[in-house]
Amino acid sequence: MVSEQHSDAPTAVIGAGLAGLAAALDLAEAGREVVLFERRPYPGGKAYSFSDPRHEVVLDNGQHITMRCCTAFQDWIERIGCADIVRYQSDLEVAVIDPEARGRRVSVLSGAAAGGLRRLGLSRLPAPFHLAPSLIGYEHLSIGEKARLGLALQPIRRMGEAERLALDSQSFAEWLRAHHQSERAIERFWDLIVLPTCNDRSAEVSAAQAIFVFQRGFSRDVDDANIGLFRRGLGEVAETAMRRLCERGVRVESHTTVRGIEMRDSRAAAVRYGREERIEVGAVVSALPPQAAHDLIPADWRSREPFWRLAQHEVSPIVNVHMQWDRSVMSREFVAVLDADAQFVFNRSQIHGWATPPHWISVSLSGAHDLVDLPQPEIVERVERALRRSLPRTDGATLLAARVVKEESATFRPKPGMHAHRVGPRTPITNLALAGAWTATDWPATMESAVRSGHAAAQALINGGESES
Ligand SMILES: Cc1cc2nc3c(=O)[nH]c(=O)nc-3n(C[C@H](O)[C@H](O)[C@H](O)COP(=O)(O)OP(=O)(O)OC[C@H]3O[C@@H](n4cnc5c(N)ncnc54)[C@H](O)[C@@H]3O)c2cc1C
């Protein structure tokens, strides 16, 4: 194997999101000299924290969760030394509230029955049947709708890789309808999982992408879907990674925008950055969102395979509303709400152990195409109304303050037909590797996808980029 680094020139990693951080660490640990460029003054990309000085709390740009099946992310935070930031559920448990039902009805989706049996040493129901007892008790669907869930869950469980990928041109909603799922079941069960994981509803998401989520999260091991919550500000993950990189001698150029990649003999030869600076490089990892990566590719390569595909990507927004209430308005750590203006509500005070009032919650609104352009006060008003409909404890409680964080380009959009446009890590420019949650990892836009892509890009350079992936 030819290692993809010329002479003594360093490898440039562009972007200090989780993909770039993971790639930089692998390269440094493989003995490479690495320069990491980040446009912002801080690392983390789409996963960062900020302090709200008015209220003396640390908030995340967006509430993040992880799941047990996200093993690359888990291994990576163990490796950098901050695994204790995540606390996993011992069994999957998601309370789902229907604000329209009398008494704001709550149903709990859970893998606990199998977990309980397991702890008693009794036989266990294999995944996905571990969810069956809670699905039978799931009150937000009719008996007929619940009975028909199996008509889609079974084929998903049995489906092979080729069959799954052949479904990329259709939406998951189309596939679900063909498998006897009603619009109500799509909205009240399937989208409960598709919307937060794929950042769009089933009608907008490729069937291949959504089916991947159900196979990976719910069909293999009973613990795969157990949710991991961050006990401290998410920014700690990227900051810890940055410290490990500095210990490994990585040169970090933060608050520095890369402006272009120069080519020589069909290889990446230099990186232009800052005002008018330039560095000769032996290899490059582009760990950027697809449009930004496309813009950095030298102009005469942009329309070639596979680089033109980067420009085909669209984005999907997420809006987070961090709210401060005068008292506790929920008892659980988080709940799902069958209301587009509430979706997932996280009890930040409880998760972070902030014992004293005021009480902080974060409302995470995925696929927020209708909300993202609204003025902040209107968003807060809509979310407050939705919470008052769904959380009984808001009766008589006062909303003291709210902070809206709009991430207009939160994730790539996994529309039907996008699989072919998820490319990398290898490219025809053999010393240029692509990383980023949007690259060809199969995973939706997650921290898991970002970390996997970073490892893959580093590996492509370490092993040599000659062969196609
Ligand atoms: C609100 C929100 C909620 C989310 N919730 C979850 C969740 O619950 N669970 C989950 O797993 N995932 C979640 N995600 C997705 C997850 O955060 C992302 O998939 C992941 O962090 C993307 O990492 P990345 O490194 O691929 O890209 P990015 O994080 O986009 O990193 C790219 C980096 O490149 C830098 N950059 C751009 N242009 C240049 C340039 N020219 N020069 C130098 N630097 C440049 C950017 O500043 C950025 O730091 C969420 C995302 C958001 C926004």
The ligand as an SDF file (V2000), in Angstrom:
LIG
                    3D

 53 58  0  0  0  0  0  0  0  0999 V2000
  -29.8370   21.0380   16.2470 C   0  0  0  0  0  0  0  0  0  0  0  0
  -29.2060   19.7110   15.9140 C   0  0  0  0  0  0  0  0  0  0  0  0
  -29.5970   18.5700   16.5930 C   0  0  0  0  0  0  0  0  0  0  0  0
  -29.0010   17.3470   16.2890 C   0  0  0  0  0  0  0  0  0  0  0  0
  -29.3550   16.2480   17.0070 N   0  0  0  0  0  0  0  0  0  0  0  0
  -28.6510   15.1090   16.8600 C   0  0  0  0  0  0  0  0  0  0  0  0
  -28.8630   14.0140   17.7400 C   0  0  0  0  0  0  0  0  0  0  0  0
  -29.7110   14.0650   18.6220 O   0  0  0  0  0  0  0  0  0  0  0  0
  -28.0860   12.8990   17.5740 N   0  0  0  0  0  0  0  0  0  0  0  0
  -27.1280   12.8260   16.6040 C   0  0  0  0  0  0  0  0  0  0  0  0
  -26.4230   11.8040   16.5410 O   0  0  0  0  0  0  0  0  0  0  0  0
  -26.9150   13.8350   15.7380 N   0  0  0  0  0  0  0  0  0  0  0  0
  -27.6450   14.9670   15.8480 C   0  0  0  0  0  0  0  0  0  0  0  0
  -27.4140   16.0260   15.0160 N   0  0  0  0  0  0  0  0  0  0  0  0
  -26.5160   15.8330   13.8680 C   0  0  0  0  0  0  0  0  0  0  0  0
  -25.0380   15.9040   14.2430 C   0  0  0  0  0  0  0  0  0  0  0  0
  -24.7800   16.9940   15.0930 O   0  0  0  0  0  0  0  0  0  0  0  0
  -24.2380   16.0650   12.9400 C   0  0  0  0  0  0  0  0  0  0  0  0
  -24.5640   15.0220   12.0400 O   0  0  0  0  0  0  0  0  0  0  0  0
  -22.7310   16.0160   13.1360 C   0  0  0  0  0  0  0  0  0  0  0  0
  -22.3280   16.7900   14.2400 O   0  0  0  0  0  0  0  0  0  0  0  0
  -22.0690   16.5230   11.8440 C   0  0  0  0  0  0  0  0  0  0  0  0
  -20.6780   16.5130   11.9890 O   0  0  0  0  0  0  0  0  0  0  0  0
  -19.7260   16.7900   10.7510 P   0  0  0  0  0  0  0  0  0  0  0  0
  -18.3450   16.8310   11.2880 O   0  0  0  0  0  0  0  0  0  0  0  0
  -20.0400   15.8560    9.6550 O   0  0  0  0  0  0  0  0  0  0  0  0
  -20.1380   18.2240   10.1610 O   0  0  0  0  0  0  0  0  0  0  0  0
  -20.1570   19.6670   10.8300 P   0  0  0  0  0  0  0  0  0  0  0  0
  -20.5250   19.5330   12.2530 O   0  0  0  0  0  0  0  0  0  0  0  0
  -21.0140   20.5080    9.9470 O   0  0  0  0  0  0  0  0  0  0  0  0
  -18.6410   20.1790   10.7620 O   0  0  0  0  0  0  0  0  0  0  0  0
  -18.1140   20.8920    9.6730 C   0  0  0  0  0  0  0  0  0  0  0  0
  -17.1260   21.9150   10.2180 C   0  0  0  0  0  0  0  0  0  0  0  0
  -16.4850   22.5510    9.1310 O   0  0  0  0  0  0  0  0  0  0  0  0
  -16.3150   23.9230    9.4340 C   0  0  0  0  0  0  0  0  0  0  0  0
  -16.1270   24.6390    8.1690 N   0  0  0  0  0  0  0  0  0  0  0  0
  -17.0350   24.8820    7.1890 C   0  0  0  0  0  0  0  0  0  0  0  0
  -16.4520   25.5160    6.1500 N   0  0  0  0  0  0  0  0  0  0  0  0
  -15.1360   25.6840    6.4670 C   0  0  0  0  0  0  0  0  0  0  0  0
  -14.0290   26.2420    5.7880 C   0  0  0  0  0  0  0  0  0  0  0  0
  -14.1150   26.7450    4.5510 N   0  0  0  0  0  0  0  0  0  0  0  0
  -12.8130   26.2440    6.4170 N   0  0  0  0  0  0  0  0  0  0  0  0
  -12.6760   25.7180    7.6670 C   0  0  0  0  0  0  0  0  0  0  0  0
  -13.7140   25.1560    8.3510 N   0  0  0  0  0  0  0  0  0  0  0  0
  -14.9210   25.1300    7.7430 C   0  0  0  0  0  0  0  0  0  0  0  0
  -17.6150   24.2720   10.1630 C   0  0  0  0  0  0  0  0  0  0  0  0
  -17.4860   25.4580   10.9240 O   0  0  0  0  0  0  0  0  0  0  0  0
  -17.8030   23.0180   11.0280 C   0  0  0  0  0  0  0  0  0  0  0  0
  -17.1690   23.1410   12.2760 O   0  0  0  0  0  0  0  0  0  0  0  0
  -28.0160   17.2610   15.2690 C   0  0  0  0  0  0  0  0  0  0  0  0
  -27.6240   18.4150   14.5840 C   0  0  0  0  0  0  0  0  0  0  0  0
  -28.1940   19.6250   14.8980 C   0  0  0  0  0  0  0  0  0  0  0  0
  -27.7470   20.8680   14.1640 C   0  0  0  0  0  0  0  0  0  0  0  0
  1  2  1  0
  2  3  1  0
  2 52  2  0
  3  4  2  0
  4  5  1  0
  4 50  1  0
  5  6  2  0
  6  7  1  0
  6 13  1  0
  7  8  2  0
  7  9  1  0
  9 10  1  0
 10 11  2  0
 10 12  1  0
 12 13  2  0
 13 14  1  0
 14 15  1  0
 14 50  1  0
 15 16  1  0
 16 17  1  0
 16 18  1  0
 18 19  1  0
 18 20  1  0
 20 21  1  0
 20 22  1  0
 22 23  1  0
 23 24  1  0
 24 25  2  0
 24 26  1  0
 24 27  1  0
 27 28  1  0
 28 29  2  0
 28 30  1  0
 28 31  1  0
 31 32  1  0
 32 33  1  0
 33 34  1  0
 33 48  1  0
 34 35  1  0
 35 36  1  0
 35 46  1  0
 36 37  1  0
 36 45  1  0
 37 38  2  0
 38 39  1  0
 39 40  1  0
 39 45  2  0
 40 41  1  0
 40 42  2  0
 42 43  1  0
 43 44  2  0
 44 45  1  0
 46 47  1  0
 46 48  1  0
 48 49  1  0
 50 51  2  0
 51 52  1  0
 52 53  1  0
M  END
$$$$
